[in-house]
């Protein structure tokens, strides 16, 4: 609350501490364990890809039909493109529609506040959130399964006390994560953005077992426990963490899991469209949520790219409230279509490789700085730089590498490097140039585009 001191805020949070602690004790006495009869949240997650596509296409067609009837803005978009809404029958048909970026949505809402005319005026709106821009978001009902799939996949359930460290003020994060946790039966501690000291006290007093927030804030909490004289791994019960809104580096993940015994999971979404994808126990890609249609597109053409190619993540959330079709996130990723051993059959995203503005296109394929950082991390943080040029009408990709070890530069090493680079970045390396240690400065860009157009 505005104007409250840290101590008074803490008092508010722990008023029910005794009740929560008693609940934990009772659960232990009753022998309740986090064991699930099924490996998936619901039967949708194990649909065949054919069944999923049929059902999603049907939902999309209904959404488009309803949106055209109820939303003046959507009707205007369709009419301007000379598109018959009855022709949008599948996800492939979405390519006929323009992509709406966040910047475009802000502009649309400024011209026609508050929702750019994309809302269904006949639907009751439970909650309205805002995000910088501003963007006003008429949100789904509390009965929606926002984030529940992600928490279930992370093993969070009725035996957990979950600390939700996302803000409950104006933005969607706090309440939507809260509702997702309740959908899987967890008890929620709505700590919000309280100070790290208050968070430490809550985690200890309430025997918190799961954390929901950003990875950097969890590390700040862990550091605070040390300052307060605690041994985090020994003195606290927190064993699971679900992260969103911020990248989780490989080093930080190893730190959480190896040093502090915290099982970590990543979640991905946007306030405009809700939850988009989440990690399962395999931690090899992010499963796309059943309520969303995700395309990986070429941002210059708006056309879908083949599986495995890097492109912009474009999301359509299937709903009857807010008719935002083809929302361009600006994030770069790739699709994984191979089956996941966890039992979920949805396609997966490989994670976020960067933003559209940070990437360059080489022979029709995007190359992002984050991909190069991934390669560096696997190769002992080797300094390198990608230089893109043209010879005639062909793109030439050269990788400049510092010789920080004797084996670097050998034929065997170079071939191994090229293979690994192609595996991570898809695009093939044409040339490799080796330079002395210290030649590549930290302030230099990872990707240098020297092409003249």
C-alpha positions as CSV (number, residue, x, y, z in Angstrom):
1,X,0.0,0.0,0.0
2,X,1.3,3.5,-0.8
3,X,2.9,5.1,2.2
4,X,3.1,1.9,4.3
5,X,6.4,1.1,6.1
6,X,8.1,-2.2,5.5
7,X,7.2,-3.4,8.9
8,X,3.5,-2.7,8.5
9,X,3.5,-4.3,5.0
10,X,5.1,-7.3,6.6
11,X,2.4,-7.5,9.3
12,X,-0.2,-7.5,6.6
13,X,1.4,-10.4,4.8
14,X,1.9,-12.6,7.9
15,X,-1.4,-12.2,9.6
16,X,-2.4,-15.6,8.3
17,X,1.0,-17.2,8.9
18,X,-0.2,-19.4,11.7
19,X,-3.1,-20.7,9.6
20,X,-0.8,-21.4,6.7
21,X,1.7,-23.1,8.9
22,X,-1.0,-25.3,10.4
23,X,-2.2,-26.2,7.0
24,X,1.3,-27.4,6.0
25,X,1.6,-29.4,9.2
26,X,-1.8,-31.0,8.6
27,X,-0.8,-31.9,5.0
28,X,2.3,-33.7,6.3
29,X,0.3,-35.6,8.9
30,X,-2.2,-36.7,6.3
31,X,0.7,-37.9,4.1
32,X,-0.3,-35.8,1.1
33,X,2.3,-35.9,-1.6
34,X,2.7,-34.2,-4.9
35,X,1.8,-37.3,-6.9
36,X,-0.3,-36.9,-10.1
37,X,-2.3,-39.7,-11.6
38,X,-1.7,-38.1,-15.0
39,X,1.4,-36.8,-16.6
40,X,-0.5,-33.9,-18.2
41,X,-2.8,-31.1,-17.0
42,X,-5.7,-32.3,-19.2
43,X,-6.4,-34.5,-22.2
44,X,-5.7,-31.5,-24.6
45,X,-2.0,-31.8,-23.9
46,X,-1.9,-35.3,-25.3
47,X,-4.0,-34.7,-28.4
48,X,-2.5,-35.8,-31.7
49,X,-1.2,-32.9,-33.7
50,X,-4.0,-33.6,-36.2
51,X,-6.7,-33.4,-33.6
52,X,-5.2,-30.3,-32.1
53,X,-5.1,-28.6,-35.4
54,X,-8.7,-29.5,-36.3
55,X,-10.0,-28.2,-32.9
56,X,-7.9,-25.0,-33.0
57,X,-8.9,-24.3,-36.6
58,X,-12.5,-24.6,-35.6
59,X,-12.0,-22.2,-32.6
60,X,-10.2,-19.8,-34.8
61,X,-13.0,-19.7,-37.4
62,X,-15.5,-19.1,-34.6
63,X,-13.4,-16.3,-33.2
64,X,-13.0,-14.6,-36.6
65,X,-16.7,-14.9,-37.3
66,X,-17.7,-13.4,-33.9
67,X,-15.0,-10.7,-34.1
68,X,-16.1,-9.6,-37.5
69,X,-19.7,-9.3,-36.2
70,X,-18.9,-7.6,-32.9
71,X,-15.7,-5.6,-33.4
72,X,-15.9,-2.5,-35.7
73,X,-12.1,-2.4,-35.8
74,X,-11.7,-6.0,-36.9
75,X,-14.3,-5.5,-39.5
76,X,-12.4,-2.5,-40.8
77,X,-9.2,-4.5,-40.9
78,X,-10.8,-7.3,-42.9
79,X,-12.6,-5.0,-45.3
80,X,-9.4,-2.9,-45.9
81,X,-7.6,-6.1,-46.9
82,X,-10.6,-7.3,-48.9
83,X,-10.7,-10.5,-46.8
84,X,-13.9,-12.5,-46.4
85,X,-14.0,-13.6,-42.7
86,X,-15.5,-16.9,-43.8
87,X,-12.3,-17.7,-45.7
88,X,-10.2,-17.7,-42.5
89,X,-10.7,-21.4,-41.6
90,X,-7.2,-22.5,-40.5
91,X,-4.0,-21.2,-39.0
92,X,-2.5,-21.2,-42.5
93,X,-5.2,-18.6,-43.6
94,X,-3.9,-16.2,-40.9
95,X,-1.1,-15.3,-43.3
96,X,-3.6,-13.2,-45.2
97,X,-3.9,-10.8,-42.2
98,X,-1.4,-8.2,-41.1
99,X,0.7,-8.7,-38.0
100,X,-0.1,-6.3,-35.2
101,X,3.0,-5.2,-33.2
102,X,2.9,-3.8,-29.7
103,X,3.7,-0.4,-31.1
104,X,0.9,-0.6,-33.5
105,X,-1.5,-1.7,-30.8
106,X,-0.6,1.3,-28.7
107,X,-1.2,3.6,-31.6
108,X,-4.6,1.9,-32.3
109,X,-5.7,2.3,-28.7
110,X,-4.6,5.9,-28.6
111,X,-6.8,6.5,-31.7
112,X,-9.8,4.5,-30.3
113,X,-9.5,4.1,-26.5
114,X,-9.5,2.1,-24.5
115,X,-9.3,-1.2,-26.5
116,X,-8.8,0.0,-30.1
117,X,-12.3,-1.3,-30.9
118,X,-11.0,-4.9,-30.8
119,X,-13.2,-5.9,-27.8
120,X,-16.5,-7.7,-27.7
121,X,-18.9,-5.0,-26.3
122,X,-21.4,-7.7,-25.3
123,X,-19.0,-9.7,-23.1
124,X,-18.6,-8.8,-19.4
125,X,-15.0,-8.0,-18.7
126,X,-13.8,-9.3,-15.3
127,X,-10.6,-7.3,-15.1
128,X,-8.7,-4.5,-16.9
129,X,-5.0,-4.4,-16.8
130,X,-2.5,-1.9,-18.1
131,X,1.0,-2.0,-19.3
132,X,3.5,0.7,-20.5
133,X,2.3,2.5,-23.6
134,X,-0.2,2.5,-22.2
135,X,-2.0,-0.6,-23.4
136,X,-5.3,-1.4,-21.8
137,X,-6.1,-5.1,-21.7
138,X,-9.6,-6.5,-21.1
139,X,-8.7,-9.8,-19.5
140,X,-10.0,-13.3,-19.6
141,X,-12.3,-14.6,-16.9
142,X,-10.8,-16.0,-13.7
143,X,-12.0,-19.4,-14.9
144,X,-9.4,-19.3,-17.7
145,X,-6.4,-21.7,-17.3
146,X,-3.8,-18.9,-17.7
147,X,-0.4,-20.3,-16.5
148,X,-2.0,-23.4,-14.8
149,X,-0.4,-25.6,-17.4
150,X,3.0,-24.2,-16.7
151,X,2.7,-24.7,-13.0
152,X,1.5,-28.2,-13.4
153,X,4.4,-29.0,-15.6
154,X,6.7,-27.7,-13.0
155,X,5.3,-30.1,-10.4
156,X,3.5,-27.5,-8.3
157,X,0.3,-28.7,-6.7
158,X,-1.9,-28.9,-3.6
159,X,1.0,-29.6,-1.2
160,X,2.8,-26.4,-2.2
161,X,3.0,-23.0,-0.6
162,X,3.9,-20.7,-3.5
163,X,5.4,-17.2,-3.1
164,X,4.2,-14.9,-6.0
165,X,6.7,-12.1,-6.3
166,X,5.1,-10.4,-9.3
167,X,3.4,-7.1,-9.0
168,X,-0.3,-7.0,-8.3
169,X,-0.5,-3.3,-9.1
170,X,-2.2,-2.5,-12.4
171,X,-0.3,-5.0,-14.5
172,X,-1.5,-8.5,-15.3
173,X,1.3,-10.5,-13.9
174,X,0.5,-10.8,-10.2
175,X,-3.2,-11.8,-10.5
176,X,-2.9,-14.0,-13.5
177,X,0.0,-16.0,-12.0
178,X,-2.0,-16.1,-8.7
179,X,-5.0,-17.6,-10.5
180,X,-2.8,-20.2,-12.3
181,X,-1.4,-21.3,-9.0
182,X,-4.8,-21.7,-7.5
183,X,-5.9,-23.7,-10.5
184,X,-3.3,-26.4,-9.6
185,X,-4.3,-26.2,-5.9
186,X,-1.3,-24.4,-4.5
187,X,-1.6,-22.0,-1.6
188,X,-0.5,-18.6,-2.7
189,X,1.5,-16.0,-0.7
190,X,0.9,-12.7,-2.6
191,X,4.1,-11.0,-1.7
192,X,4.3,-8.9,-4.8
193,X,7.3,-6.6,-5.0
194,X,8.0,-6.3,-1.3
195,X,11.6,-5.9,-0.2
196,X,13.9,-8.9,-0.2
197,X,14.0,-8.9,3.6
198,X,10.3,-9.2,3.8
199,X,10.4,-12.0,1.2
200,X,13.0,-13.9,3.2
201,X,10.8,-13.7,6.4
202,X,7.7,-14.9,4.5
203,X,9.6,-17.8,2.9
204,X,10.9,-18.9,6.3
205,X,7.8,-18.4,8.4
206,X,5.3,-19.8,5.9
207,X,7.6,-22.7,4.9
208,X,7.3,-21.6,1.2
209,X,8.1,-24.5,-1.2
210,X,7.8,-22.7,-4.6
211,X,8.8,-19.3,-6.0
212,X,7.2,-17.4,-8.9
213,X,9.0,-14.3,-10.2
214,X,12.1,-13.2,-12.0
215,X,15.4,-15.1,-11.6
216,X,17.3,-11.9,-10.6
217,X,14.9,-11.2,-7.7
218,X,15.2,-14.8,-6.4
219,X,19.0,-14.4,-6.4
220,X,18.6,-11.1,-4.5
221,X,16.5,-13.0,-2.0
222,X,19.1,-15.7,-1.6
223,X,21.8,-13.1,-1.1
224,X,19.7,-11.4,1.5
225,X,19.3,-14.8,3.4
226,X,23.1,-15.0,3.7
227,X,23.2,-11.4,5.0
228,X,20.6,-12.3,7.6
229,X,22.7,-15.3,8.7
230,X,20.8,-18.2,7.1
231,X,21.9,-21.1,5.1
232,X,19.4,-21.1,2.2
233,X,19.6,-24.8,1.3
234,X,19.5,-25.9,4.9
235,X,17.1,-23.4,6.5
236,X,14.4,-23.0,3.8
237,X,12.0,-25.4,2.1
238,X,11.9,-23.6,-1.3
239,X,12.7,-26.3,-3.9
240,X,10.9,-25.1,-7.1
241,X,11.0,-21.9,-9.0
242,X,9.0,-20.7,-12.1
243,X,10.5,-17.8,-13.9
244,X,9.1,-15.3,-16.4
245,X,9.6,-11.7,-17.7
246,X,13.4,-12.1,-17.8
247,X,15.9,-14.5,-19.4
248,X,17.3,-17.3,-17.3
249,X,21.0,-17.7,-18.2
250,X,22.6,-21.2,-18.2
251,X,25.0,-20.1,-15.4
252,X,22.3,-18.8,-13.2
253,X,20.2,-22.0,-13.7
254,X,23.2,-24.2,-12.7
255,X,23.7,-22.0,-9.7
256,X,20.1,-22.3,-8.5
257,X,19.9,-26.1,-9.1
258,X,23.4,-27.2,-8.0
259,X,24.1,-24.8,-5.2
260,X,20.7,-24.3,-3.7
261,X,18.7,-27.4,-4.8
262,X,16.0,-25.4,-6.6
263,X,14.3,-27.1,-9.6
264,X,13.9,-24.3,-12.1
265,X,11.3,-23.8,-14.9
266,X,10.8,-21.1,-17.5
267,X,7.5,-19.6,-18.6
268,X,6.8,-17.3,-21.6
269,X,4.0,-15.0,-22.4
270,X,2.9,-11.4,-23.1
271,X,0.3,-9.3,-21.3
272,X,-1.6,-8.8,-24.5
273,X,-2.1,-12.5,-25.2
274,X,-1.5,-14.3,-21.8
275,X,0.5,-17.4,-21.4
276,X,2.2,-18.7,-24.6
277,X,4.6,-21.5,-23.7
278,X,6.3,-23.2,-20.8
279,X,9.0,-25.7,-19.8
280,X,8.4,-29.3,-18.7
281,X,10.6,-31.5,-16.7
282,X,12.7,-32.4,-19.8
283,X,13.8,-28.7,-20.0
284,X,14.3,-29.0,-23.8
285,X,12.1,-26.3,-25.3
286,X,8.9,-24.6,-24.2
287,X,5.6,-26.3,-24.9
288,X,3.1,-24.1,-26.7
289,X,-0.2,-23.6,-24.7
290,X,-3.3,-25.2,-26.0
291,X,-5.3,-22.0,-26.0
292,X,-2.9,-20.2,-28.4
293,X,-1.9,-20.4,-32.1
294,X,1.8,-19.6,-32.5
295,X,3.4,-18.8,-35.8
296,X,7.1,-18.3,-36.5
297,X,7.2,-15.8,-39.3
298,X,9.6,-13.8,-41.4
299,X,9.0,-10.3,-40.0
300,X,9.7,-8.7,-43.4
301,X,7.0,-10.6,-45.2
302,X,4.6,-11.9,-42.5
303,X,4.9,-15.4,-44.0
304,X,5.3,-18.5,-41.8
305,X,8.8,-20.1,-41.8
306,X,9.6,-23.8,-42.0
307,X,10.1,-25.6,-38.7
308,X,13.6,-25.1,-37.3
309,X,14.1,-21.7,-38.9
310,X,14.6,-18.6,-36.7
311,X,11.8,-16.0,-36.9
312,X,9.4,-13.8,-35.0
313,X,7.0,-15.3,-32.6
314,X,3.4,-14.3,-33.6
315,X,0.5,-15.2,-31.3
316,X,-3.2,-15.5,-31.7
317,X,-5.1,-16.2,-28.4
318,X,-8.3,-18.1,-29.0
319,X,-11.0,-16.2,-27.0
320,X,-14.3,-14.4,-27.3
321,X,-13.4,-11.2,-25.5
322,X,-10.5,-9.4,-27.3
323,X,-10.1,-10.0,-31.0
324,X,-6.3,-9.5,-31.4
325,X,-5.2,-11.6,-34.3
326,X,-1.6,-12.2,-35.1
327,X,0.1,-10.3,-32.3
328,X,3.8,-9.8,-33.1
329,X,5.8,-10.2,-30.0
330,X,9.1,-9.0,-31.5
331,X,10.8,-12.0,-30.0
332,X,12.8,-14.4,-32.1
333,X,12.6,-18.2,-31.7
334,X,12.3,-21.5,-33.6
335,X,9.8,-24.3,-33.5
336,X,10.6,-27.8,-32.3
337,X,8.2,-30.4,-33.9
338,X,9.8,-33.6,-32.6
339,X,7.8,-35.4,-29.8
340,X,8.8,-34.7,-26.2
341,X,9.4,-37.6,-23.8
342,X,7.2,-35.9,-21.2
343,X,4.0,-37.0,-23.0
344,X,2.9,-33.6,-24.2
345,X,2.4,-33.5,-27.9
346,X,2.3,-29.8,-28.6
347,X,5.1,-28.2,-30.6
348,X,7.8,-26.3,-28.6
349,X,9.7,-23.1,-28.8
350,X,13.5,-23.3,-28.5
351,X,13.5,-20.3,-26.1
352,X,14.1,-16.6,-27.1
353,X,17.0,-16.0,-29.3
354,X,16.7,-12.2,-29.2
355,X,14.6,-9.4,-30.6
356,X,13.7,-8.7,-34.2
357,X,15.8,-5.5,-34.2
358,X,18.9,-7.2,-32.9
359,X,19.1,-9.9,-35.6
360,X,20.4,-9.9,-39.1
361,X,19.3,-12.1,-42.0
362,X,21.9,-14.3,-43.7
363,X,20.8,-16.2,-46.8
364,X,17.2,-15.9,-45.7
365,X,17.9,-17.1,-42.1
366,X,18.0,-14.9,-39.0
367,X,21.2,-14.8,-36.9
368,X,20.8,-13.4,-33.4
369,X,23.4,-12.2,-30.8
370,X,21.9,-14.6,-28.2
371,X,22.7,-17.6,-30.5
372,X,26.4,-16.5,-30.6
373,X,26.4,-16.1,-26.8
374,X,25.1,-19.7,-26.5
375,X,28.0,-20.9,-28.6
376,X,30.4,-18.9,-26.5
377,X,29.0,-20.3,-23.3
378,X,29.6,-23.9,-24.7
379,X,33.1,-23.1,-25.8
380,X,34.7,-21.7,-22.7
381,X,33.4,-18.1,-23.4
382,X,35.6,-17.9,-26.5
383,X,35.6,-14.3,-28.0
384,X,34.1,-14.3,-31.4
385,X,32.3,-12.1,-33.9
386,X,30.1,-12.7,-36.9
387,X,30.8,-10.6,-39.9
388,X,28.2,-10.6,-42.8
389,X,29.2,-9.4,-46.2
390,X,28.2,-9.9,-49.8
391,X,30.0,-11.4,-52.8
392,X,28.0,-10.6,-55.9
393,X,24.4,-11.6,-54.9
394,X,25.5,-14.0,-52.2
395,X,25.7,-13.4,-48.5
396,X,29.1,-14.4,-46.9
397,X,29.2,-15.3,-43.3
398,X,32.6,-15.0,-41.6
399,X,33.3,-15.9,-38.0
400,X,36.3,-14.1,-36.4
401,X,37.7,-16.1,-33.5
402,X,40.4,-15.4,-30.9
403,X,43.0,-18.1,-30.5
404,X,42.8,-18.4,-26.8
405,X,43.9,-22.0,-26.8
406,X,46.5,-24.0,-28.8
407,X,43.9,-26.4,-30.4
408,X,41.8,-23.5,-31.8
409,X,42.4,-23.3,-35.6
410,X,43.2,-26.9,-36.3
411,X,41.3,-28.5,-39.1
412,X,39.5,-30.9,-36.7
413,X,38.6,-28.0,-34.3
414,X,37.3,-25.8,-37.1
415,X,35.1,-28.5,-38.6
416,X,33.7,-29.3,-35.2
417,X,33.0,-25.6,-34.7
418,X,31.3,-25.2,-38.0
419,X,29.0,-28.2,-37.3
420,X,28.1,-26.9,-33.9
421,X,27.5,-23.4,-35.3
422,X,25.1,-24.7,-37.9
423,X,23.3,-26.8,-35.3
424,X,22.7,-23.7,-33.1
425,X,22.2,-21.1,-35.8
426,X,20.9,-23.1,-38.8
427,X,23.0,-21.0,-41.2
428,X,26.3,-22.3,-42.5
429,X,29.7,-20.6,-41.8
430,X,31.5,-19.7,-45.0
431,X,34.8,-18.5,-43.6
432,X,36.7,-18.6,-40.3
433,X,39.3,-16.0,-39.4
434,X,41.6,-16.4,-36.4
435,X,43.0,-13.4,-34.5
436,X,45.3,-13.0,-31.5
437,X,44.0,-12.9,-28.0
438,X,42.5,-9.5,-27.1
439,X,41.8,-8.4,-30.6
440,X,38.0,-8.6,-30.2
441,X,36.9,-5.9,-27.7
442,X,34.0,-6.5,-25.3
443,X,32.3,-3.3,-26.5
444,X,32.2,-4.5,-30.1
445,X,29.0,-5.9,-31.6
446,X,28.6,-9.7,-31.8
447,X,27.2,-9.3,-35.3
448,X,28.6,-6.8,-37.8
449,X,26.7,-6.4,-41.0
450,X,28.9,-4.9,-43.7
451,X,26.6,-5.4,-46.6
452,X,25.7,-2.5,-48.9
453,X,22.2,-2.5,-50.2
